[in-house]
Amino acid sequence: MPGSANETILILGGTREAAELARELVATHPGARIITSLAGRTREPAPLAGEVRTGGFGGVEGLADYIRANGVTRLIDATHPFARRISLNAVEAARRTGVALDIRTRKPWAREPGDDWIEVDTLEAARDAIPPRARVLLALGSQHIGLFASRADVHFVVRMIDPPEAAIDLPDHALVLGRPGDSAAVETMLLVAHSITHIVCRNSGGPAAYAKIEAARQLCLPVIMVARG
């Protein structure tokens, strides 16, 4: 149904699903104001339909103030499943302002026949589960990499979209710049080229990062999978 011209929808984004939702809402809600909020971790994000704001809100009260100041009538949480703080803030800000909250959380990946998953609850447990002399694709956000610095006995391959602003705090590593491959074939080439023996990742769900899981299955590689809390 077309939206009201007085409607202002704020999408807490940063995911492929959020980008698709923004495009859909701009197309189906002519005259409505569609705003996508990004955390700002990616320097050059892909173009988005509608308006875009970048950066944090300053906690619950900051988000609530933004909602009031911009006349937001609907709040949609389409953030990464592990972005727990902003999701909690969204719930509280919606309660304080009385704005409708729509939560769009991806379903986690499910283990399939052929998957070799070592499921852990924390990043610390993932670090400790890596065997000595492993060659690991570290498929995590840049803010989590330093946690693995104590594993000097492991070679890490770190993939980032943007070049790091500071030196990577890992004793033995290689840096790969670029987005995750969009097919198992592309990810397989990366894993083989770097002689990867293990993957460490979080169970973020969704299709955007699943190709590496498919590639690991085909190559019979163990995946150390951090579950959602």
Buried (B, 14 or more C-beta within 10 A) or exposed (E): EEBEEEBBBBBBBBBBBBBEBBBEBBEEBEEBBBBBBBBEEBEEBEEBBBBBBEEEBEBBEEBBBBBEEBEBBBBBBBBBBBBEEBBEBBBBBBEBBEBEBBBBBBEBBEBEEEBEBBBBEEBEBBBEBBEEEBBBBBBBEBEBBEBBBEBEEBBBBBBBBEEEEEEBEBBEBEEEEEEBBEEBEEBBEBBEEBEBBBBBBBBBBBEBBBBBBBBBBBBEBBBBBBEBE
